C-alpha cells in the first residue's frame, strides 16, 4: 500500500483545514487508516483512526474538533480539522495497518505516507 497525504498549510488559530490521503492498492478497505502527527522535537502521536466500516477512534486532544472519514470507493481517507490550535502544529502522517481500531501504536503501523505540514499561528 502506498499512501500520499496532502492538504496541509498555514492557518490561523480557530481556522480549519482538510487533509486527504490517497492510497494505492486493491486491499484498501481491509486496512485501518490512521492519522498521526509529529511536532518538532516531540514523539509522533496518534490523532485519529477509522475502520473500513466507518467506526472511528480519536485522541482526547482532538475529540470534538477533528473528524476522520474514508471513501473506500476512492481509496481515500480524510481528516477535517476545525477549531485549530497552535498546539496542533506538526507534520501529519497518513498510515495503514490491520491492528485493532483501538490500538493506535505508531510502532505497529504497516505503511506510512509522506507527511504534510500543518502550521497553526496564534
FENNORPE-V695270 format. One record per pair of residues at least 6 apart in sequence whose ideal C-beta (glycine too) atoms are under 6 Angstrom apart, sorted by sequence separation. I is the first residue (numbers start at 0). GAP is how many residues later the second one is. D is the distance in whole Angstrom. If there is no record, write none. Layout:
<<I,GAP,D> <I,GAP,D>>
This chain:
<<10,6,5> <37,6,4> <49,6,5> <69,7,4> <35,8,5> <48,8,5> <68,9,5> <98,9,5> <35,10,6> <36,10,5> <47,10,5> <6,11,6> <35,11,6> <67,11,5> <6,12,4> <34,12,4> <46,12,6> <55,12,6> <96,12,5> <6,13,5> <34,13,5> <45,13,5> <66,13,4> <96,13,4> <5,14,5> <94,14,4> <95,14,6> <33,15,5> <46,15,6> <65,15,5> <95,15,4> <4,16,5> <31,17,6> <32,17,5> <64,17,5> <94,17,5> <2,18,6> <3,18,5> <47,18,6> <49,18,5> <64,18,5> <31,19,5> <92,19,6> <93,19,4> <2,20,5> <47,20,4> <49,20,5> <0,22,6> <1,22,4> <92,22,5> <28,23,4> <91,23,6> <0,24,4> <90,24,4> <91,24,5> <90,26,5> <91,26,5> <88,30,5> <88,31,5> <87,32,5> <85,34,5> <83,36,5> <85,36,5> <32,37,6> <28,43,4> <32,44,4> <34,44,5> <56,44,5> <56,45,6> <54,46,6> <27,47,4> <50,50,5> <38,51,4> <22,52,5> <37,52,5> <48,52,6> <36,53,4> <37,53,5> <21,54,5> <36,55,5> <48,55,6> <19,56,6> <20,56,5> <34,57,6> <35,57,5> <19,58,6> <45,58,4> <35,59,6> <18,60,4> <33,61,4> <17,62,5> <43,62,5> <32,63,6> <16,64,5> <30,65,4> <31,65,6> <15,66,5> <14,69,5> <31,69,6> <35,70,6> <12,72,6> <10,73,6> <12,73,6> <18,73,6> <20,73,3> <4,89,4> <2,91,5> <20,92,6> <0,95,5> <12,107,6> <2,108,6> <4,108,5> <7,108,3> <3,109,6> <7,109,5> <9,109,5> <10,109,6> <11,109,5> <12,109,5> <0,110,5> <2,110,3> <5,110,6> <7,110,5> <4,111,4>>
